[in-house]
C-alpha cells in the first residue's frame, strides 16, 4: 500500500506542476498578445508619421517652387522698372 500512496502523491505533484506550467504558459501567451498589439499600434503610428513627413516634404517642395516663381517674377519686374525714367 505504501507504493500506491507514493504513486498517488507523485501523480498529485505532477498534476500540480502541470497546472502551474499551464498557468505560466497562459500568462506568457497573454503578454505576447499584448506585445503584438503594442507592436501593431507602433507600426501604425510609424506609418502615420511617415505619411505626415512625406506630405510635409511635398508641401515644402511646392513652397520652394512658388518661392522660385516669385523670385523670377520679381527679377522680371525689377528689369522692367529699370527701364522707366522719371
GIJO-V600611 format. One record per residue. RES is the residue in one letter. PHI is phi in whole degrees, 0 to 359 (999 if undefined). PSI is psi in radians with two decimals (* if undefined). NEAR is the number of other ideal C-beta (glycine too) atoms within 12 Angstrom. Layout:
<<RES;PHI;PSI;NEAR> <RES;PHI;PSI;NEAR>>
//
This chain:
<<X;999;-0.52;7> <X;299;-0.67;8> <X;293;-0.65;9> <X;295;-0.72;10> <X;297;-0.74;11> <X;297;-0.72;12> <X;295;-0.75;13> <X;297;-0.73;14> <X;295;-0.75;14> <X;296;-0.71;14> <X;296;-0.70;14> <X;296;-0.76;14> <X;297;-0.74;14> <X;296;-0.73;14> <X;297;-0.76;14> <X;297;-0.76;14> <X;294;-0.68;14> <X;295;-0.70;14> <X;296;-0.77;14> <X;296;-0.70;14> <X;295;-0.75;14> <X;299;-0.73;14> <X;296;-0.72;14> <X;296;-0.75;14> <X;295;-0.71;14> <X;298;-0.75;14> <X;298;-0.76;14> <X;295;-0.71;14> <X;298;-0.73;14> <X;299;-0.77;14> <X;297;-0.75;14> <X;297;-0.65;14> <X;295;-0.71;14> <X;296;-0.70;14> <X;296;-0.72;14> <X;297;-0.74;14> <X;296;-0.77;14> <X;297;-0.70;14> <X;295;-0.71;14> <X;295;-0.72;14> <X;297;-0.76;14> <X;297;-0.74;14> <X;296;-0.71;14> <X;296;-0.75;14> <X;296;-0.71;14> <X;297;-0.68;14> <X;295;-0.68;14> <X;294;-0.72;14> <X;295;-0.73;14> <X;298;-0.79;14> <X;298;-0.74;14> <X;295;-0.69;14> <X;295;-0.71;14> <X;295;-0.71;14> <X;297;-0.75;14> <X;295;-0.69;14> <X;298;-0.74;14> <X;295;-0.72;14> <X;296;-0.70;14> <X;296;-0.74;14> <X;297;-0.72;14> <X;296;-0.74;14> <X;297;-0.70;14> <X;296;-0.72;14> <X;296;-0.74;14> <X;294;-0.69;14> <X;296;-0.70;14> <X;297;-0.76;14> <X;299;-0.76;14> <X;294;-0.67;14> <X;296;-0.77;14> <X;297;-0.71;14> <X;295;-0.71;14> <X;296;-0.70;14> <X;297;-0.74;14> <X;296;-0.74;14> <X;297;-0.75;14> <X;300;-0.75;13> <X;297;-0.73;12> <X;292;-0.69;11> <X;292;-0.57;12> <X;299;-0.43;10> <X;281;-0.28;10> <X;282;2.54;9> <X;237;2.57;5> <X;258;*;4>>
//
